[in-house]
């Protein structure tokens, strides 16, 4: 049956406009990449911090305190003559000593301890400890190692630089792989640039320790490690995604 609305009899065609497919992301709109870089630097230690003490036990408090004072003065004198730095008293104790027998507590005497702390270049620490022992010290509580303030400051700056370079390298790898265009850095966050605690060396001094004549206690320092992390927020522009014909 002929179409009365189309007297020519020609077939009817419908024209449909198809819009080109484009990226759902505006290529002119910047996005943000956040990346965190890590840095680590090892610093040689050159200084040794020593804590040593004079411990005396006796029948009366005055007797103990007098002996502690005399021996402490002798130790301080030799350390000062050796050029000990940051020499200070960190603790003074005088305590009663009791014995317990048949549930009975009996005062048997007193114990006094005077603790000194000082710092010396590591190569001089062994001789200083030996000299202090000869002068009357009989307790070594702790030995620790640290770098100089100048070396630590330089290491902190270096470790931050390494952390930034690591963050930039990570961002560059992402941008290159995804063919993205990097923009400017809009935020920098220094998460940490730690100042390490001195590396400890526990030292137990036996009462009957015998050193060979002229021998010096060897003291060997251990290095310190400084770590830091830096986070960067970097603008980037996504590559446009189109439909090829």
VOBAVEX-103861 format. One record per residue (C-alpha): x, y, z. Coordinates in steps of 0.25 Angstrom, whole numbers, padded with zeros to 4 digits, always signed. Layout:
XYZ
...
//
This chain:
+0000+0000+0000
+0006+0013-0004
+0009+0024+0006
-0001+0035+0004
+0008+0044+0012
+0019+0042+0002
+0014+0044-0012
+0027+0042-0019
+0028+0028-0014
+0043+0030-0010
+0048+0023+0003
+0048+0032+0015
+0062+0034+0022
+0064+0038+0037
+0077+0046+0039
+0083+0044+0053
+0094+0053+0059
+0105+0046+0067
+0113+0054+0076
+0128+0051+0077
+0133+0043+0089
+0142+0051+0098
+0149+0049+0111
+0140+0050+0123
+0152+0058+0130
+0154+0073+0125
+0169+0072+0121
+0170+0087+0125
+0166+0083+0140
+0178+0080+0148
+0178+0068+0158
+0187+0066+0170
+0197+0054+0172
+0202+0052+0186
+0215+0045+0188
+0224+0042+0200
+0240+0040+0199
+0249+0034+0209
+0263+0038+0212
+0274+0031+0221
+0288+0036+0225
+0298+0029+0233
+0307+0038+0242
+0320+0033+0248
+0320+0036+0263
+0332+0043+0269
+0328+0046+0283
+0326+0037+0295
+0317+0040+0307
+0321+0032+0319
+0313+0031+0332
+0321+0025+0344
+0320+0025+0359
+0326+0024+0372
+0319+0014+0381
+0323+0012+0396
+0317+0003+0407
+0320+0005+0422
+0314+0005+0436
+0310+0019+0437
+0304+0030+0428
+0315+0040+0431
+0326+0030+0428
+0320+0026+0415
+0317+0040+0411
+0331+0045+0414
+0338+0033+0406
+0328+0036+0394
+0332+0051+0395
+0347+0048+0395
+0347+0038+0384
+0337+0047+0375
+0347+0059+0377
+0359+0051+0372
+0351+0045+0360
+0346+0059+0356
+0360+0065+0357
+0366+0054+0348
+0355+0056+0338
+0356+0071+0337
+0371+0069+0335
+0368+0060+0323
+0359+0071+0317
+0346+0064+0320
+0334+0072+0314
+0320+0074+0319
+0325+0068+0333
+0313+0068+0343
+0307+0060+0355
+0295+0053+0351
+0291+0046+0363
+0295+0045+0378
+0289+0034+0387
+0291+0030+0401
+0282+0018+0406
+0281+0009+0418
+0285-0005+0416
+0276-0016+0424
+0278-0030+0426
+0266-0040+0428
+0266-0052+0437
+0254-0059+0443
+0245-0048+0438
+0253-0038+0446
+0259-0026+0439
+0273-0021+0444
+0280-0008+0440
+0294-0013+0435
+0300+0000+0429
+0299+0010+0418
+0302+0010+0403
+0305+0023+0396
+0306+0025+0381
+0310+0038+0373
+0308+0037+0358
+0316+0046+0349
+0314+0048+0334
+0324+0054+0324
+0328+0054+0309
+0341+0052+0302
+0345+0049+0287
+0344+0034+0286
+0358+0031+0284
+0361+0037+0298
+0349+0030+0305
+0356+0017+0308
+0368+0024+0315
+0359+0033+0323
+0351+0022+0328
+0363+0015+0333
+0369+0027+0339
+0355+0030+0346
+0355+0015+0352
+0369+0017+0357
+0365+0030+0364
+0353+0023+0371
+0341+0020+0362
+0336+0006+0363
+0323+0006+0355
+0321+0009+0340
+0306+0011+0337
+0306+0014+0323
+0314+0017+0310
+0308+0023+0298
+0313+0029+0285
+0308+0041+0277
+0313+0050+0266
+0316+0065+0267
+0306+0075+0266
+0312+0080+0253
+0311+0066+0247
+0297+0064+0251
+0292+0077+0245
+0299+0074+0232
+0293+0060+0232
+0279+0065+0235
+0280+0074+0223
+0286+0063+0214
+0275+0053+0218
+0264+0063+0215
+0270+0065+0201
+0270+0050+0199
+0255+0049+0203
+0251+0060+0193
+0259+0054+0182
+0252+0041+0185
+0239+0047+0185
+0242+0054+0171
+0247+0041+0165
+0234+0034+0169
+0225+0045+0163
+0233+0045+0151
+0232+0030+0149
+0217+0031+0150
+0216+0043+0141
+0224+0037+0130
+0217+0023+0130
+0203+0030+0130
+0208+0041+0120
+0203+0052+0129
+0208+0066+0129
+0213+0070+0143
+0211+0084+0148
+0216+0091+0160
+0218+0086+0175
+0207+0092+0183
+0210+0086+0197
+0222+0081+0204
+0221+0073+0217
+0234+0069+0225
+0229+0057+0233
+0241+0055+0241
+0256+0058+0241
+0259+0050+0254
+0271+0054+0263
+0276+0040+0268
+0278+0036+0282
+0292+0033+0286
+0296+0018+0283
+0297+0011+0296
+0308+0002+0300
+0305-0006+0313
+0318-0007+0321
+0318-0016+0334
+0331-0014+0343
+0335-0025+0351
+0341-0022+0365
+0353-0031+0362
+0355-0027+0347
+0370-0027+0345
+0376-0019+0333
+0390-0022+0328
+0400-0012+0331
+0399+0000+0322
+0387-0006+0315
+0375+0003+0311
+0361-0001+0311
+0357-0001+0296
+0345+0008+0292
+0339+0006+0278
+0328+0015+0274
+0316+0011+0266
+0310+0020+0255
+0296+0027+0256
+0285+0026+0246
+0277+0038+0243
+0264+0036+0235
+0254+0046+0229
+0241+0046+0220
+0236+0057+0211
+0222+0058+0205
+0219+0066+0192
+0206+0070+0186
+0209+0072+0171
+0199+0077+0161
+0197+0069+0148
+0189+0070+0135
+0182+0057+0130
+0184+0054+0116
+0171+0055+0108
+0165+0042+0104
+0158+0042+0090
+0152+0032+0080
+0160+0029+0068
+0153+0027+0055
//
